Amino acid sequence: MKKIINRLLRMVVLTLVILLCVTACAKEAENTNQEESPQVSDQPAPVSPANQAAPSSPSSSPDISPVIQAQAMPVEDIELIIFAAASMTETLKEIEGLYATVAPNVKLILNFESSGTLKTQIEEGADCDLFISAGQRQMDQLDITASDAVNTGGLDFVLSASRFNFLENRVTLVVPGGNPKGITGFGDMADGLTGGTILMAMGNSDVPVGQYTQQILEHFGLDEDALAATGVISYGSNVKEVTTQVSEASVDCGVVYCTDAFSAGLDVMDYATTDMCGRVIYPAAVLKGSANIDAAQAFLDYLTTPDAMAVFEHVGFSTP
C-alpha cells in the first residue's frame, strides 16, 4: 500500500514539472514575438513639422511662436533725385511733405531750374531719377524714341514706357502792383514794345516760357532781335527770374505761367490763347540711369493721385 502511494506522488510531481516547463516555453516564445513585431499604439503617430497643417486661428495669419517667427526686415532708405521745372517749386515742395507720410523711407532731393538747364545737366551725367519738363522739346531731346529732328544727338536717357503728359499750364501776361503803364492785355504789350514805351521781361530762348513768349511775339509780327536791340526786353534764365523782375517792378510787364503768377501774388492781365503759343504741356518720365527705377515710378504714380493733383490744381495746373 505504501508503495502505491509513493508511486502516485512521483507521478503528480512529474506532471507539475512538465506543466511548469510548457508554461515557461510559451512565455518565452511570446516575448520573442513581441520584440520582433512593432508595437501598435492606440495613440495616433506624431506628424512631422514639415507635414503638419497650420493650426486654425480666427485671424488671417497663423499664431507663430515669437521664438521661431522671422524678424521683419527694415525698409531700406532711398534717396530720389527729382529734376523739375522751376515753375513747380512751390507745388512739389508741398507734395514732398505729403509723400513723407506715404513713403517715410524715401527722401526726395528736389532740383528746380529751367527745363533747358536741367536737360543739359542730365546730358552731362548728373544723377537724376525723375525728370519733369515744362516743355516737350527738352524731354524729346533726351528720348531716343523722339524725332531725329529734335533729338539730334541720338540721346537715350528717358525710360520711354514711363513717359506721359503729366500737367498742363497756361501762359499769362502779368504786371507789377498798381500796373503803372496801364497794360490790359497782350495787344497793349505789343503796342508798347513797338513804341518803345514799356520794358517787358521774358525767359531766355532755351527756357520753355521764353520759347512760348517768342511764339507770342511772332503772333503779333514782332521781331525779337530788333526789340532786344532797342532795350525793351529784359531776360531771365528761368520763369522764377522773370516773375521776380515783375514782382520787384523792375519791368512794366512779364510773360510767365499762371501758376507762378498765383504763387507770387501777381495781377494777371491776359491769358495766351493756343493760337498764340500752343498748349503748355509738362511731360514727366523716369530716367534709364536711375538707381531706383521702381521707387521713382512709385513717386511718379503718386503725383497723379487726388491728394497730389489737388495741390497742382490749387495753383492753376490742370490735367492735359
Backbone torsions as a table, in degrees:
resi	resn	phi	psi	omega
1	MET	NA	-42.8	179.5
2	LYS	-63.9	-35.8	-179.0
3	LYS	-66.3	-37.4	-179.7
4	ILE	-64.3	-43.9	-177.6
5	ILE	-64.2	-42.8	179.5
6	ASN	-62.3	-39.3	179.2
7	ARG	-63.3	-39.9	-178.3
8	LEU	-65.9	-41.0	-178.5
9	LEU	-63.0	-41.1	179.8
10	ARG	-63.9	-36.0	179.7
11	MET	-67.8	-39.7	179.3
12	VAL	-63.8	-44.7	-179.0
13	VAL	-63.4	-41.8	-180.0
14	LEU	-63.3	-41.0	179.2
15	THR	-62.0	-43.6	-179.7
16	LEU	-62.5	-40.4	-179.9
17	VAL	-62.4	-43.8	179.8
18	ILE	-61.9	-42.9	179.6
19	LEU	-62.5	-41.6	179.9
20	LEU	-64.5	-39.5	179.4
21	CYS	-65.3	-43.3	178.9
22	VAL	-61.9	-42.8	-179.9
23	THR	-62.9	-43.2	-179.5
24	ALA	-62.8	-42.2	179.9
25	CYS	-64.4	-38.9	179.8
26	ALA	-64.1	-41.9	179.4
27	LYS	-65.5	-39.5	179.9
28	GLU	-64.6	-40.3	178.1
29	ALA	-65.4	-38.5	179.0
30	GLU	-64.5	-42.8	179.9
31	ASN	-63.6	-39.1	179.7
32	THR	-63.4	-41.7	179.7
33	ASN	-65.4	-36.5	-180.0
34	GLN	-67.6	-35.7	-179.5
35	GLU	-72.4	-32.2	-177.4
36	GLU	-82.7	-21.8	-177.2
37	SER	-105.3	140.8	178.4
38	PRO	-66.6	144.4	178.8
39	GLN	-78.2	138.8	177.7
40	VAL	-104.5	128.9	-177.9
41	SER	-110.3	151.0	175.2
42	ASP	-71.9	-18.6	-178.5
43	GLN	-83.1	142.4	178.6
44	PRO	-66.4	147.9	179.2
45	ALA	-66.7	142.8	179.7
46	PRO	-63.6	146.3	179.1
47	VAL	-98.3	133.5	-179.3
48	SER	-67.5	148.1	-178.2
49	PRO	-57.0	-30.0	-176.5
50	ALA	-68.6	-29.6	-177.2
51	ASN	-104.2	-4.6	-174.7
52	GLN	-72.8	131.7	178.9
53	ALA	-72.1	150.2	179.6
54	ALA	-67.4	139.2	-179.7
55	PRO	-65.4	144.9	179.4
56	SER	-70.3	148.5	-178.3
57	SER	-150.2	145.7	178.5
58	PRO	-65.9	-20.5	179.6
59	SER	-89.7	168.4	-176.8
60	SER	-76.0	-19.7	-179.1
61	SER	-115.3	145.4	-177.4
62	PRO	-67.6	153.5	179.0
63	ASP	-85.1	97.3	-177.0
64	ILE	-100.6	137.6	-179.7
65	SER	-59.6	136.6	178.7
66	PRO	-57.8	-22.3	-177.7
67	VAL	-67.6	-37.7	-176.3
68	ILE	-106.3	-4.7	-179.5
69	GLN	-68.1	133.1	-179.3
70	ALA	-69.0	139.3	177.3
71	GLN	-73.3	134.9	177.4
72	ALA	-68.5	131.8	179.5
73	MET	-74.1	136.4	179.4
74	PRO	-65.8	144.7	178.9
75	VAL	-71.5	131.4	-176.8
76	GLU	-71.3	135.7	176.1
77	ASP	-73.5	138.8	-176.4
78	ILE	-130.8	140.2	171.7
79	GLU	-109.6	125.5	176.9
80	LEU	-110.0	128.0	179.9
81	ILE	-99.8	116.9	-176.3
82	ILE	-110.0	121.3	172.9
83	PHE	-99.5	119.0	-176.6
84	ALA	-137.6	148.0	178.4
85	ALA	-56.2	144.7	-175.9
86	ALA	-56.8	-27.8	-179.1
87	SER	-69.0	-6.5	179.3
88	MET	-102.8	9.3	-173.6
89	THR	-54.8	-56.4	-174.6
90	GLU	-66.4	-42.4	-176.1
91	THR	-68.3	-44.7	-178.4
92	LEU	-69.2	-32.4	176.4
93	LYS	-65.2	-37.0	177.5
94	GLU	-69.2	-42.4	179.9
95	ILE	-67.9	-29.5	176.2
96	GLU	-55.1	-42.6	178.2
97	GLY	-66.6	-38.1	178.1
98	LEU	-65.7	-41.1	-175.6
99	TYR	-70.6	-23.7	178.9
100	ALA	-63.6	-27.6	177.6
101	THR	-82.5	-23.2	180.0
102	VAL	-85.0	-43.1	-179.1
103	ALA	-133.5	77.7	-176.0
104	PRO	-63.3	-16.5	179.8
105	ASN	-85.6	-4.8	-177.1
106	VAL	-105.7	122.4	176.2
107	LYS	-104.3	126.4	-179.8
108	LEU	-92.4	128.6	173.2
109	ILE	-106.0	106.7	-173.3
110	LEU	-97.0	128.1	178.2
111	ASN	-122.4	109.4	-178.5
112	PHE	-106.0	130.3	176.1
113	GLU	-162.3	-179.4	173.4
114	SER	-65.2	149.3	-177.6
115	SER	-60.5	-34.5	178.5
116	GLY	-65.0	-42.2	178.4
117	THR	-66.0	-41.0	179.1
118	LEU	-64.2	-41.3	178.2
119	LYS	-59.6	-43.1	179.4
120	THR	-64.6	-41.3	179.4
121	GLN	-62.3	-41.1	178.5
122	ILE	-65.4	-44.0	-180.0
123	GLU	-60.6	-32.9	-178.0
124	GLU	-86.3	3.2	172.5
125	GLY	104.0	11.6	178.7
126	ALA	-65.0	142.2	177.2
127	ASP	-67.5	127.9	179.8
128	CYS	-156.1	133.2	178.9
129	ASP	-98.6	-34.2	-174.1
130	LEU	-143.4	132.3	-178.1
131	PHE	-119.9	127.7	174.5
132	ILE	-121.9	114.0	-175.8
133	SER	-103.7	151.2	176.3
134	ALA	-87.4	1.8	179.6
135	GLY	-150.5	151.3	-179.4
136	GLN	-68.8	-34.0	-173.9
137	ARG	-57.7	-45.9	-177.2
138	GLN	-65.8	-35.7	176.6
139	MET	-71.8	-42.3	179.9
140	ASP	-59.7	-35.5	-177.9
141	GLN	-67.7	-11.5	178.4
142	LEU	-110.8	-2.7	-172.3
143	ASP	-108.0	116.7	-177.1
144	ILE	-63.7	-21.3	-179.8
145	THR	-84.2	-6.6	179.6
146	ALA	-77.3	168.4	-179.4
147	SER	-60.6	141.7	177.0
148	ASP	-62.1	-24.6	179.7
149	ALA	-68.0	-24.6	178.6
150	VAL	-100.5	-51.5	178.0
151	ASN	-85.6	70.3	-174.0
152	THR	-68.1	-22.3	-178.3
153	GLY	-92.4	-0.7	-178.0
154	GLY	63.5	35.4	-177.3
155	LEU	-74.3	144.0	-174.9
156	ASP	-134.3	69.9	-177.5
157	PHE	-105.7	-21.1	-170.6
158	VAL	-92.3	132.3	171.2
159	LEU	-78.0	93.3	-167.8
160	SER	-57.8	-33.6	-178.9
161	ALA	-64.6	-22.1	-178.9
162	SER	-92.0	-12.4	-174.0
163	ARG	-74.1	137.0	174.0
164	PHE	-157.2	162.2	177.1
165	ASN	-78.9	110.5	-165.9
166	PHE	-88.1	-55.8	-174.9
167	LEU	-135.0	162.8	172.5
168	GLU	-127.1	138.8	-179.9
169	ASN	-121.6	179.0	177.1
170	ARG	-133.3	144.0	177.9
171	VAL	-89.7	132.9	-176.4
172	THR	-130.4	159.9	172.7
173	LEU	-104.3	121.5	-178.1
174	VAL	-120.1	158.1	-178.9
175	VAL	-134.0	161.1	176.8
176	PRO	-69.0	167.4	177.7
177	GLY	-55.8	133.9	179.6
178	GLY	86.7	-15.8	177.4
179	ASN	46.5	65.3	-174.2
180	PRO	-54.5	-35.2	-177.8
181	LYS	-91.1	2.2	176.5
182	GLY	62.5	36.4	-178.8
183	ILE	-79.5	125.6	-176.1
184	THR	-112.4	-9.4	-179.0
185	GLY	-173.6	-180.0	-179.1
186	PHE	-63.7	-29.0	177.1
187	GLY	-63.3	-44.1	176.7
188	ASP	-63.3	-39.1	178.2
189	MET	-60.7	-46.0	179.9
190	ALA	-61.7	-43.3	179.4
191	ASP	-64.0	-41.9	-178.6
192	GLY	-66.5	-37.8	177.4
193	LEU	-66.7	-42.3	179.9
194	THR	-64.2	-39.9	-178.9
195	GLY	-83.7	-6.5	179.7
196	GLY	70.1	27.4	-175.9
197	THR	-102.0	-6.6	-179.6
198	ILE	-132.1	163.6	173.1
199	LEU	-119.6	121.2	-176.7
200	MET	-111.1	140.5	176.2
201	ALA	-102.4	136.7	177.0
202	MET	-146.3	166.0	179.7
203	GLY	-79.0	158.0	175.7
204	ASN	-61.3	166.1	-176.7
205	SER	-68.3	-19.2	179.0
206	ASP	-92.9	5.3	-178.9
207	VAL	-106.4	132.4	-178.8
208	PRO	-51.7	-44.1	-179.2
209	VAL	-64.9	-30.0	175.3
210	GLY	-70.1	-37.6	178.4
211	GLN	-67.4	-38.0	175.8
212	TYR	-65.1	-39.3	179.4
213	THR	-65.6	-38.3	176.9
214	GLN	-59.0	-40.7	178.2
215	GLN	-65.4	-36.6	178.2
216	ILE	-65.4	-42.6	177.8
217	LEU	-61.3	-42.4	177.9
218	GLU	-64.0	-36.7	178.5
219	HIS	-58.6	-35.6	-179.8
220	PHE	-93.8	7.5	177.4
221	GLY	71.0	30.6	-178.2
222	LEU	-100.2	143.5	178.9
223	ASP	-96.6	109.3	-176.6
224	GLU	-59.3	-46.4	-177.3
225	ASP	-61.4	-41.1	179.8
226	ALA	-66.3	-40.9	179.3
227	LEU	-65.7	-43.5	179.5
228	ALA	-61.0	-35.7	-179.9
229	ALA	-65.2	-27.9	179.5
230	THR	-87.3	-4.3	175.1
231	GLY	83.1	22.7	-178.9
232	VAL	-100.2	4.3	178.6
233	ILE	-123.0	133.0	174.3
234	SER	-114.9	138.5	-174.7
235	TYR	-109.1	155.0	174.7
236	GLY	-132.0	146.5	-177.4
237	SER	-77.3	-12.1	172.9
238	ASN	-158.1	173.5	-174.0
239	VAL	-65.4	-28.2	179.3
240	LYS	-67.2	-36.6	178.2
241	GLU	-67.1	-38.3	176.3
242	VAL	-63.8	-44.6	179.5
243	THR	-60.3	-41.6	179.9
244	THR	-63.5	-41.5	179.3
245	GLN	-60.3	-39.8	178.4
246	VAL	-70.9	-44.5	-179.2
247	SER	-59.3	-37.0	-178.6
248	GLU	-86.7	3.0	178.6
249	ALA	58.4	29.5	175.0
250	SER	-82.8	-8.6	174.1
251	VAL	-134.2	167.7	-178.4
252	ASP	-90.2	-21.7	177.4
253	CYS	-164.8	168.8	179.0
254	GLY	-157.7	159.0	179.3
255	VAL	-110.4	115.2	-178.2
256	VAL	-139.1	178.0	175.2
257	TYR	-81.1	155.2	179.7
258	CYS	-63.6	-29.0	179.4
259	THR	-66.8	-38.1	178.1
260	ASP	-72.4	-35.4	176.0
261	ALA	-61.7	-41.9	179.0
262	PHE	-64.2	-48.4	-177.1
263	SER	-62.9	-34.6	-178.1
264	ALA	-90.2	-4.9	179.3
265	GLY	69.7	32.5	-178.5
266	LEU	-89.5	154.8	177.8
267	ASP	-82.6	124.7	178.2
268	VAL	-90.9	121.0	-179.7
269	MET	-93.9	-26.1	-177.3
270	ASP	-162.3	156.7	175.7
271	TYR	-116.3	134.2	178.3
272	ALA	-72.5	138.0	177.4
273	THR	-86.0	167.9	177.5
274	THR	-64.7	-26.3	176.8
275	ASP	-66.2	-29.8	-178.1
276	MET	-77.7	-44.7	-173.6
277	CYS	-146.4	11.5	-179.2
278	GLY	76.5	-165.1	179.3
279	ARG	-96.0	149.4	-178.2
280	VAL	-104.2	94.9	-175.9
281	ILE	-106.6	134.3	178.0
282	TYR	-102.5	107.3	173.6
283	PRO	-83.1	152.8	177.5
284	ALA	-136.6	146.9	179.9
285	ALA	-161.1	149.6	170.0
286	VAL	-78.6	145.7	179.9
287	LEU	-95.7	146.9	-177.6
288	LYS	-62.8	-30.5	-177.9
289	GLY	-81.3	2.8	-179.3
290	SER	-62.2	137.1	175.7
291	ALA	-83.6	-6.7	-177.0
292	ASN	-138.4	61.7	-174.6
293	ILE	-60.1	-43.8	-178.6
294	ASP	-63.9	-43.3	179.9
295	ALA	-67.0	-37.3	178.3
296	ALA	-65.2	-41.6	178.4
297	GLN	-66.1	-37.8	178.7
298	ALA	-62.4	-41.5	178.2
299	PHE	-68.2	-40.0	177.7
300	LEU	-61.7	-40.3	176.1
301	ASP	-62.9	-39.0	-180.0
302	TYR	-62.8	-33.8	-178.0
303	LEU	-63.4	-16.7	179.3
304	THR	-97.6	2.0	180.0
305	THR	-74.4	160.1	179.3
306	PRO	-55.5	-38.9	-179.2
307	ASP	-62.5	-45.2	-179.3
308	ALA	-71.1	-42.7	-178.5
309	MET	-64.1	-29.1	177.4
310	ALA	-63.4	-36.0	178.0
311	VAL	-66.1	-45.7	-179.5
312	PHE	-64.6	-45.1	-177.1
313	GLU	-66.7	-27.8	-178.3
314	HIS	-63.1	-31.4	-178.3
315	VAL	-98.7	-1.0	175.6
316	GLY	118.8	-4.9	174.2
317	PHE	-70.1	157.3	172.8
318	SER	-142.1	170.1	176.6
319	THR	-86.0	139.5	-178.7
320	PRO	-59.6	NA	NA
